[in-house]
Each structure stands twice: as C-alpha cells, then as structure tokens.
Amino acid sequence: MDFEANKLLAERVRESLRASFSNHQCLTAQQCATALGMSVRSMQRRLKTIGLSFTTIVNEIRYELAKTQLLHSSDTIEEIARALGFSTQESFIRAFSRWSDMSPGEFRRRGDL
C-alpha cells in the first residue's frame, strides 16, 4: 500500500471513531478494523507506515471532541469523560491535562484558545 492510501485509512479510522463516540461508545482496535474490513494487524501496520497508531488516533479524536464539548455544551466534566469512554472523571482530567497543559475546567473557563 502506498502512503496516500494509508493516510486515507487513517481518516477512515477517525471517521469511525467520531461516529462511535457520537453514540457514546469507543471502538476497540478490533471493532474498528472489522468495520473497515481488515485485520487489526493490517490496520496497525498500515497506520505505522505514516507514523500513527490506533491509540494515537483515539486520543486525537477524544481531545478534539472534549474541546468541543467543553466549549459548546453544559455537560459536566464527568458526563464528558463518560461520553468519551474514560473509566473515571480523574482519568479524563489527567489525559486532558496531558494533551493541553491545562485542566478541562480551566480550558472551559478560558474559552476557545
């Protein structure tokens, strides 16, 4: 497979994840690969050729959706954490702080940066 085809695969993975999160679910790598008609190993190998992993893409989409939810909804941080597939509010806060260098609450107070 060529580089462009693998970039398209990454976008298809992103779209699958966005759709699953809109239904308050988080796809596993196996579920995503199956939905895309390939094995997990093939998906992982192709993503690796463009410097990505399934986990990296999951976190990218979670961060994107978290920012949107924090800025444009009245959902609590706990509700956002649950919708994004985090097991606890604390694990969401740690992840968001790692991604943005600020807590979700601080991000929400500061508005769109």
PyMOL CGO cylinders between C-alpha atoms (Angstrom):
from pymol import cmd
from pymol.cgo import CYLINDER

trace = [
    CYLINDER, 0.00, 0.00, 0.00, 1.20, 3.49, -0.67, 0.3, 1, 1, 1, 1, 1, 1,
    CYLINDER, 1.20, 3.49, -0.67, 1.48, 6.43, 1.66, 0.3, 1, 1, 1, 1, 1, 1,
    CYLINDER, 1.48, 6.43, 1.66, -1.66, 8.18, 0.36, 0.3, 1, 1, 1, 1, 1, 1,
    CYLINDER, -1.66, 8.18, 0.36, -3.77, 5.04, 0.76, 0.3, 1, 1, 1, 1, 1, 1,
    CYLINDER, -3.77, 5.04, 0.76, -2.58, 4.75, 4.36, 0.3, 1, 1, 1, 1, 1, 1,
    CYLINDER, -2.58, 4.75, 4.36, -3.44, 8.40, 5.01, 0.3, 1, 1, 1, 1, 1, 1,
    CYLINDER, -3.44, 8.40, 5.01, -6.93, 7.66, 3.71, 0.3, 1, 1, 1, 1, 1, 1,
    CYLINDER, -6.93, 7.66, 3.71, -7.11, 4.68, 6.06, 0.3, 1, 1, 1, 1, 1, 1,
    CYLINDER, -7.11, 4.68, 6.06, -6.22, 6.95, 8.99, 0.3, 1, 1, 1, 1, 1, 1,
    CYLINDER, -6.22, 6.95, 8.99, -9.06, 9.28, 8.00, 0.3, 1, 1, 1, 1, 1, 1,
    CYLINDER, -9.06, 9.28, 8.00, -11.47, 6.33, 7.80, 0.3, 1, 1, 1, 1, 1, 1,
    CYLINDER, -11.47, 6.33, 7.80, -10.37, 5.29, 11.31, 0.3, 1, 1, 1, 1, 1, 1,
    CYLINDER, -10.37, 5.29, 11.31, -11.01, 8.85, 12.53, 0.3, 1, 1, 1, 1, 1, 1,
    CYLINDER, -11.01, 8.85, 12.53, -14.48, 8.87, 10.94, 0.3, 1, 1, 1, 1, 1, 1,
    CYLINDER, -14.48, 8.87, 10.94, -15.33, 5.50, 12.52, 0.3, 1, 1, 1, 1, 1, 1,
    CYLINDER, -15.33, 5.50, 12.52, -14.23, 6.74, 15.92, 0.3, 1, 1, 1, 1, 1, 1,
    CYLINDER, -14.23, 6.74, 15.92, -16.16, 10.01, 15.65, 0.3, 1, 1, 1, 1, 1, 1,
    CYLINDER, -16.16, 10.01, 15.65, -19.29, 8.04, 14.76, 0.3, 1, 1, 1, 1, 1, 1,
    CYLINDER, -19.29, 8.04, 14.76, -18.81, 5.65, 17.66, 0.3, 1, 1, 1, 1, 1, 1,
    CYLINDER, -18.81, 5.65, 17.66, -18.28, 8.50, 20.14, 0.3, 1, 1, 1, 1, 1, 1,
    CYLINDER, -18.28, 8.50, 20.14, -21.45, 10.19, 18.87, 0.3, 1, 1, 1, 1, 1, 1,
    CYLINDER, -21.45, 10.19, 18.87, -23.22, 7.03, 20.08, 0.3, 1, 1, 1, 1, 1, 1,
    CYLINDER, -23.22, 7.03, 20.08, -21.37, 7.18, 23.43, 0.3, 1, 1, 1, 1, 1, 1,
    CYLINDER, -21.37, 7.18, 23.43, -19.21, 4.21, 22.52, 0.3, 1, 1, 1, 1, 1, 1,
    CYLINDER, -19.21, 4.21, 22.52, -15.48, 3.86, 21.98, 0.3, 1, 1, 1, 1, 1, 1,
    CYLINDER, -15.48, 3.86, 21.98, -14.48, 1.33, 19.36, 0.3, 1, 1, 1, 1, 1, 1,
    CYLINDER, -14.48, 1.33, 19.36, -11.70, -1.08, 20.15, 0.3, 1, 1, 1, 1, 1, 1,
    CYLINDER, -11.70, -1.08, 20.15, -8.97, -1.59, 17.57, 0.3, 1, 1, 1, 1, 1, 1,
    CYLINDER, -8.97, -1.59, 17.57, -10.58, -4.94, 16.71, 0.3, 1, 1, 1, 1, 1, 1,
    CYLINDER, -10.58, -4.94, 16.71, -14.03, -3.41, 16.21, 0.3, 1, 1, 1, 1, 1, 1,
    CYLINDER, -14.03, -3.41, 16.21, -12.63, -0.60, 14.08, 0.3, 1, 1, 1, 1, 1, 1,
    CYLINDER, -12.63, -0.60, 14.08, -10.57, -2.94, 11.90, 0.3, 1, 1, 1, 1, 1, 1,
    CYLINDER, -10.57, -2.94, 11.90, -13.54, -5.25, 11.43, 0.3, 1, 1, 1, 1, 1, 1,
    CYLINDER, -13.54, -5.25, 11.43, -15.74, -2.30, 10.43, 0.3, 1, 1, 1, 1, 1, 1,
    CYLINDER, -15.74, -2.30, 10.43, -13.09, -1.32, 7.88, 0.3, 1, 1, 1, 1, 1, 1,
    CYLINDER, -13.09, -1.32, 7.88, -12.88, -4.88, 6.52, 0.3, 1, 1, 1, 1, 1, 1,
    CYLINDER, -12.88, -4.88, 6.52, -9.36, -5.73, 7.62, 0.3, 1, 1, 1, 1, 1, 1,
    CYLINDER, -9.36, -5.73, 7.62, -7.44, -7.42, 10.38, 0.3, 1, 1, 1, 1, 1, 1,
    CYLINDER, -7.44, -7.42, 10.38, -6.21, -5.46, 13.37, 0.3, 1, 1, 1, 1, 1, 1,
    CYLINDER, -6.21, -5.46, 13.37, -2.63, -6.29, 12.45, 0.3, 1, 1, 1, 1, 1, 1,
    CYLINDER, -2.63, -6.29, 12.45, -3.07, -4.93, 8.90, 0.3, 1, 1, 1, 1, 1, 1,
    CYLINDER, -3.07, -4.93, 8.90, -4.64, -1.74, 10.22, 0.3, 1, 1, 1, 1, 1, 1,
    CYLINDER, -4.64, -1.74, 10.22, -1.87, -1.27, 12.78, 0.3, 1, 1, 1, 1, 1, 1,
    CYLINDER, -1.87, -1.27, 12.78, 0.86, -1.97, 10.24, 0.3, 1, 1, 1, 1, 1, 1,
    CYLINDER, 0.86, -1.97, 10.24, -0.58, 0.48, 7.71, 0.3, 1, 1, 1, 1, 1, 1,
    CYLINDER, -0.58, 0.48, 7.71, -1.03, 3.20, 10.32, 0.3, 1, 1, 1, 1, 1, 1,
    CYLINDER, -1.03, 3.20, 10.32, 2.54, 2.69, 11.49, 0.3, 1, 1, 1, 1, 1, 1,
    CYLINDER, 2.54, 2.69, 11.49, 3.86, 3.45, 7.98, 0.3, 1, 1, 1, 1, 1, 1,
    CYLINDER, 3.86, 3.45, 7.98, 2.54, 7.00, 8.38, 0.3, 1, 1, 1, 1, 1, 1,
    CYLINDER, 2.54, 7.00, 8.38, 3.73, 7.37, 11.96, 0.3, 1, 1, 1, 1, 1, 1,
    CYLINDER, 3.73, 7.37, 11.96, 0.40, 6.74, 13.68, 0.3, 1, 1, 1, 1, 1, 1,
    CYLINDER, 0.40, 6.74, 13.68, -1.14, 4.14, 15.95, 0.3, 1, 1, 1, 1, 1, 1,
    CYLINDER, -1.14, 4.14, 15.95, -4.75, 3.37, 16.72, 0.3, 1, 1, 1, 1, 1, 1,
    CYLINDER, -4.75, 3.37, 16.72, -4.26, 4.68, 20.27, 0.3, 1, 1, 1, 1, 1, 1,
    CYLINDER, -4.26, 4.68, 20.27, -2.80, 7.94, 18.95, 0.3, 1, 1, 1, 1, 1, 1,
    CYLINDER, -2.80, 7.94, 18.95, -5.84, 8.44, 16.73, 0.3, 1, 1, 1, 1, 1, 1,
    CYLINDER, -5.84, 8.44, 16.73, -8.25, 7.57, 19.57, 0.3, 1, 1, 1, 1, 1, 1,
    CYLINDER, -8.25, 7.57, 19.57, -6.60, 10.20, 21.77, 0.3, 1, 1, 1, 1, 1, 1,
    CYLINDER, -6.60, 10.20, 21.77, -6.61, 12.76, 18.94, 0.3, 1, 1, 1, 1, 1, 1,
    CYLINDER, -6.61, 12.76, 18.94, -10.36, 12.31, 18.45, 0.3, 1, 1, 1, 1, 1, 1,
    CYLINDER, -10.36, 12.31, 18.45, -11.04, 12.30, 22.20, 0.3, 1, 1, 1, 1, 1, 1,
    CYLINDER, -11.04, 12.30, 22.20, -9.15, 15.59, 22.56, 0.3, 1, 1, 1, 1, 1, 1,
    CYLINDER, -9.15, 15.59, 22.56, -10.95, 17.14, 19.59, 0.3, 1, 1, 1, 1, 1, 1,
    CYLINDER, -10.95, 17.14, 19.59, -14.37, 16.10, 20.91, 0.3, 1, 1, 1, 1, 1, 1,
    CYLINDER, -14.37, 16.10, 20.91, -13.52, 17.06, 24.51, 0.3, 1, 1, 1, 1, 1, 1,
    CYLINDER, -13.52, 17.06, 24.51, -12.63, 20.61, 23.44, 0.3, 1, 1, 1, 1, 1, 1,
    CYLINDER, -12.63, 20.61, 23.44, -15.88, 20.91, 21.51, 0.3, 1, 1, 1, 1, 1, 1,
    CYLINDER, -15.88, 20.91, 21.51, -17.94, 19.57, 24.42, 0.3, 1, 1, 1, 1, 1, 1,
    CYLINDER, -17.94, 19.57, 24.42, -16.20, 21.79, 26.97, 0.3, 1, 1, 1, 1, 1, 1,
    CYLINDER, -16.20, 21.79, 26.97, -16.75, 24.91, 24.89, 0.3, 1, 1, 1, 1, 1, 1,
    CYLINDER, -16.75, 24.91, 24.89, -20.20, 24.26, 23.44, 0.3, 1, 1, 1, 1, 1, 1,
    CYLINDER, -20.20, 24.26, 23.44, -22.17, 22.21, 25.94, 0.3, 1, 1, 1, 1, 1, 1,
    CYLINDER, -22.17, 22.21, 25.94, -23.29, 22.45, 29.51, 0.3, 1, 1, 1, 1, 1, 1,
    CYLINDER, -23.29, 22.45, 29.51, -22.34, 18.82, 30.15, 0.3, 1, 1, 1, 1, 1, 1,
    CYLINDER, -22.34, 18.82, 30.15, -20.38, 18.26, 33.32, 0.3, 1, 1, 1, 1, 1, 1,
    CYLINDER, -20.38, 18.26, 33.32, -16.79, 17.11, 33.12, 0.3, 1, 1, 1, 1, 1, 1,
    CYLINDER, -16.79, 17.11, 33.12, -17.94, 13.74, 34.42, 0.3, 1, 1, 1, 1, 1, 1,
    CYLINDER, -17.94, 13.74, 34.42, -20.53, 13.45, 31.63, 0.3, 1, 1, 1, 1, 1, 1,
    CYLINDER, -20.53, 13.45, 31.63, -17.94, 14.38, 29.00, 0.3, 1, 1, 1, 1, 1, 1,
    CYLINDER, -17.94, 14.38, 29.00, -15.49, 11.85, 30.44, 0.3, 1, 1, 1, 1, 1, 1,
    CYLINDER, -15.49, 11.85, 30.44, -18.10, 9.11, 30.27, 0.3, 1, 1, 1, 1, 1, 1,
    CYLINDER, -18.10, 9.11, 30.27, -19.16, 10.03, 26.72, 0.3, 1, 1, 1, 1, 1, 1,
    CYLINDER, -19.16, 10.03, 26.72, -15.54, 9.80, 25.59, 0.3, 1, 1, 1, 1, 1, 1,
    CYLINDER, -15.54, 9.80, 25.59, -15.07, 6.34, 27.08, 0.3, 1, 1, 1, 1, 1, 1,
    CYLINDER, -15.07, 6.34, 27.08, -12.99, 7.21, 30.12, 0.3, 1, 1, 1, 1, 1, 1,
    CYLINDER, -12.99, 7.21, 30.12, -13.48, 4.95, 33.10, 0.3, 1, 1, 1, 1, 1, 1,
    CYLINDER, -13.48, 4.95, 33.10, -13.34, 7.85, 35.57, 0.3, 1, 1, 1, 1, 1, 1,
    CYLINDER, -13.34, 7.85, 35.57, -13.51, 11.61, 35.60, 0.3, 1, 1, 1, 1, 1, 1,
    CYLINDER, -13.51, 11.61, 35.60, -9.99, 11.64, 37.05, 0.3, 1, 1, 1, 1, 1, 1,
    CYLINDER, -9.99, 11.64, 37.05, -8.53, 9.67, 34.15, 0.3, 1, 1, 1, 1, 1, 1,
    CYLINDER, -8.53, 9.67, 34.15, -10.16, 12.14, 31.73, 0.3, 1, 1, 1, 1, 1, 1,
    CYLINDER, -10.16, 12.14, 31.73, -8.75, 15.11, 33.66, 0.3, 1, 1, 1, 1, 1, 1,
    CYLINDER, -8.75, 15.11, 33.66, -5.25, 13.58, 33.59, 0.3, 1, 1, 1, 1, 1, 1,
    CYLINDER, -5.25, 13.58, 33.59, -5.45, 12.86, 29.86, 0.3, 1, 1, 1, 1, 1, 1,
    CYLINDER, -5.45, 12.86, 29.86, -6.85, 16.30, 29.00, 0.3, 1, 1, 1, 1, 1, 1,
    CYLINDER, -6.85, 16.30, 29.00, -4.18, 17.99, 31.12, 0.3, 1, 1, 1, 1, 1, 1,
    CYLINDER, -4.18, 17.99, 31.12, -1.50, 15.98, 29.30, 0.3, 1, 1, 1, 1, 1, 1,
    CYLINDER, -1.50, 15.98, 29.30, -2.93, 16.98, 25.91, 0.3, 1, 1, 1, 1, 1, 1,
    CYLINDER, -2.93, 16.98, 25.91, -3.45, 20.67, 26.63, 0.3, 1, 1, 1, 1, 1, 1,
    CYLINDER, -3.45, 20.67, 26.63, -1.29, 21.61, 29.64, 0.3, 1, 1, 1, 1, 1, 1,
    CYLINDER, -1.29, 21.61, 29.64, -4.44, 22.72, 31.46, 0.3, 1, 1, 1, 1, 1, 1,
    CYLINDER, -4.44, 22.72, 31.46, -7.35, 21.06, 33.21, 0.3, 1, 1, 1, 1, 1, 1,
    CYLINDER, -7.35, 21.06, 33.21, -10.71, 20.69, 31.45, 0.3, 1, 1, 1, 1, 1, 1,
    CYLINDER, -10.71, 20.69, 31.45, -12.20, 23.21, 33.90, 0.3, 1, 1, 1, 1, 1, 1,
    CYLINDER, -12.20, 23.21, 33.90, -9.50, 25.76, 33.14, 0.3, 1, 1, 1, 1, 1, 1,
    CYLINDER, -9.50, 25.76, 33.14, -9.94, 25.19, 29.40, 0.3, 1, 1, 1, 1, 1, 1,
    CYLINDER, -9.94, 25.19, 29.40, -13.68, 25.76, 29.72, 0.3, 1, 1, 1, 1, 1, 1,
    CYLINDER, -13.68, 25.76, 29.72, -13.17, 28.96, 31.76, 0.3, 1, 1, 1, 1, 1, 1,
    CYLINDER, -13.17, 28.96, 31.76, -10.62, 30.37, 29.32, 0.3, 1, 1, 1, 1, 1, 1,
    CYLINDER, -10.62, 30.37, 29.32, -12.79, 29.65, 26.29, 0.3, 1, 1, 1, 1, 1, 1,
    CYLINDER, -12.79, 29.65, 26.29, -11.59, 28.90, 22.78, 0.3, 1, 1, 1, 1, 1, 1,
    CYLINDER, -11.59, 28.90, 22.78, -7.84, 29.48, 22.65, 0.3, 1, 1, 1, 1, 1, 1,
]
cmd.load_cgo(trace, "trace")
